[in-house]
């Protein structure tokens, strides 16, 4: 995948990822992470697997440790276990992210 392929979804602007329909892209762009850093091996833009996210973000345990102080409950430490640990349950790359826990619980998290 090359930079031109990104323009199918991303708008021209500088920096490119700040002008996009992709909600998570600006978080990564502000840290200097390009589209190609995660999507280089894909023939077309696709959602990343949890394993691909964890390659940079660390293990589930490390992610949970970084959000240990989130109240009322750490969103990355589910007592339900798998399959409730997939990143894209809450963090959607190509749509607005959501609070997956709120389907059953009254937790009010702000999900980037």
Secondary structure, DSSP 8 states (H G I E B T S, - for coil): --HHHHTTTB-S-SSGGGSBS-TTHHHHHHTT--HHHHHTT-SS-----HHHHHHHH--HHHHHHHTTT-SSS-TT--TT-TTTT-GGGT--SSS----GGGGTS-------
